[in-house]
């Protein structure tokens, strides 16, 4: 029996280069958790993958983006979906997505 982290890691590593949002991961794996929990798991998975594969494979994040004005949230330290765009104040934010890529 795999843990949630192991299942997320396997999904990302089996589909190199394919980006998934937290909601995609929840739906595909049939998880009963919130997107914020997926973000926490991905933080740890990224560290593990980097260590296991000596930097040859890494987990990358496409940052959230405002669907109204196109503003990209580049300066996020941790993965999350912002609630509102600082430029246009829209709440129509595209969530971050994650993929495993090979260097």
N, C-alpha and C positions, 0 to 999 in steps of 0.2 A: 504494500500500500504506500503510495507516494504522498508526500506532504503537498500542501498548496504551492509552496515555493518550488518544489521539484517539478510539479506539473507545469507551472508557468515557464520555468527554465527550459524544460523539454520542448514546449510549444515554440518558444523563440528560437532555440537551437535547431530544431527540425525544419524550420522555415526561414532560413537565413535571408536577410534582406527584405522580408515582408513586415510591414508595420502594422501594429495592433494598438488600438486604444484600450484603456482599462475595461470599458464596457464590452469590447470585442472579446477580450480574454475571459471575462466573467461568463459571457454567453457560450463561447466555444467550449470551455472547460466545465460548464454547468456549476459554477461556484455560487455559494450563498454568502457573498461578502460585498462590501461597498467599494467603489472605485478608490477611495483614499487608502484602503487596506492594500489594494493591488499596487499602488504607488510605493508604499513602504516595502512590500516584497521585492519590487523591481530594484529599489536602491540596493538591497542586500544581494540580489541575484547578480547585478552588475559588478559588484566587488568580487563575488565568487568566480564568475566567468573570467574576469580579467586575471585573477590569480591562477585559476586552473589552466587557462590556455596561454599564459605568459603574454598577454596583450595581443595575441593573434586574432582572437575573436573578442568583440566587445559589444555591450548593449548600448545602443544610442537612442536618444530621444529627439523626435521632431517636436519643437516647442509649440505650446498652444498659440492659436492665432484667432484674431477677431474676424468673424465672418462678415461683419459690416464694413469695416474700414481697412482690413488687412494688416493691422498692427500685429507684430510678432513679439511674443514675450520671451526674449532671448536671455535675459539675465536671471532666470530662475535658478536657485541653488538646489532645490529639491523638486522632484516631479509633482505637479499638482495642476488642477484646472482653476485658473483665476475666476473670480466671480464677475468681474466687470472690466471692460477695456479702459485704460487710463486716458486714451485719446478721445474716444467718442462716447464713452460711458455705456456702450451697448453691453448687454448680458449674453449676447449671442456669440459665445466663445467655443471654438473648436478645441477639444481636449488634446493633450499631448498624446503622441503615439510612440511606440517602442519597437525596436527590431534588434536582432543580433546581426552583426556584420563581420565580415572577415577582412583583416588588413592585408 
